[in-house]
Amino acid sequence: MIGSLRGVIDQVMLPNVLVVDVGGVGYLVHCPTDLLSKSSLGQQIKLVVSTSVREDAITLYGFENSYDKSWFEALRTTQGVGPSLALNVLSSISRSELVRAISTNDVALLKSVPGIGPKTALRLIVEMQGRLAQFAGMEGFTGSFGASDDSLVADLRLALGSLGYSQDQIRGAVEKVPPELSLEEMVKYCLKELSV
């Protein structure tokens, strides 16, 4: 596996590929668009690399630092989000906006990323909320977590969202849920509230 590359930028290929010349070998590296916007031909560059291996291809994804690579790795392991969509997320919104969207259940912001629909946005929120703490101590972290739901409430929000309820309806119903109920009891309680 390739962990990093240091070389000279030989080509910038839109929308998100750099060709990095390392000792006469040009590596195609997929990068977030903010990195491409700072890159120019002939520039020396060092990239932290994540390697994706499939039967038909080996694809390199490059980042400025380990923080961005960690976000990419966490996003791509979310159900329904592969490497291309994870790169799309990092190209579309800043890391601090991503932290805020996940910690405050901002489905609308995540849905603004091309390729992410409401179900994938909800899944990202639910799966990534438990991982946010891993980013707090890393160099490059520029956010605060804000109020984050515990995993049970996050599962409840996902369940109600998959039934077609809006975020406003879900928020209103979840606020009324008495403490210490099981997930099944919470769902029943909310459905009763939402049917009034």
C-alpha positions, 0 to 999 in steps of 0.5 A, spaced: 500 500 500 502 507 498 501 511 504 504 518 502 507 521 495 512 526 495 513 529 488 512 534 482 505 536 480 505 534 472 498 535 471 492 538 474 486 534 471 479 537 473 474 535 476 479 532 481 485 529 479 493 530 480 498 527 476 504 527 481 511 525 478 515 521 483 522 519 480 519 519 473 513 515 474 506 519 474 501 517 479 494 519 478 491 521 485 484 523 486 484 529 491 478 534 494 477 540 489 480 545 495 487 541 494 486 542 487 485 549 487 491 550 491 495 546 486 499 548 480 504 545 475 511 544 477 509 545 484 513 540 489 507 536 493 507 531 499 500 527 499 498 523 505 495 517 500 489 512 501 489 506 496 483 503 494 484 496 491 478 493 487 479 487 482 479 492 476 483 498 479 487 501 484 485 508 485 489 513 489 486 518 493 491 524 496 490 529 502 494 535 505 494 531 512 492 525 516 486 529 518 483 529 511 485 522 510 481 520 516 475 523 514 475 520 508 476 513 511 471 514 516 466 517 510 467 511 505 466 506 510 459 508 512 454 504 508 452 506 501 458 511 501 464 509 497 470 512 496 468 517 490 462 519 494 466 520 500 471 525 496 465 528 493 463 530 501 470 533 502 470 537 496 463 540 497 463 542 504 469 544 509 471 539 515 468 544 520 461 544 516 461 537 516 462 536 523 456 541 525 452 538 520 453 531 523 453 534 530 446 538 529 443 533 524 443 538 519 440 533 513 439 539 508 447 541 508 449 534 507 443 533 501 447 539 498 452 534 496 451 531 489 450 524 490 447 524 497 439 523 498 435 524 504 437 516 506 444 517 505 444 523 509 441 520 515 445 514 515 451 519 515 449 523 521 447 516 525 454 513 523 458 518 524 456 521 530 459 516 534 466 517 530 466 525 531 470 524 538 476 521 534 477 527 530 477 532 536 485 531 538 487 531 531 491 537 527 486 540 523 480 540 527 476 546 527 469 545 530 466 543 536 461 538 537 455 542 539 449 538 542 449 531 539 444 525 540 446 519 543 446 513 539 439 511 541 436 517 539 440 518 533 437 511 531 430 513 533 431 519 528 433 515 522 427 510 523 422 516 523 426 519 517 426 512 513 418 513 514 418 519 511 417 524 516 420 531 516 426 533 520 421 538 523 416 533 525 422 528 528 425 534 532 418 535 535 416 528 536 423 526 539 423 532 544 417 529 547 419 522 548 420 520 556 427 518 558 429 510 559 424 507 553 427 502 549 428 504 541 421 500 540 417 504 545 420 510 543 418 509 535 411 507 538 411 513 542 413 518 536 408 515 531 403 516 536 405 523 537 405 524 530 399 521 528 395 527 532 
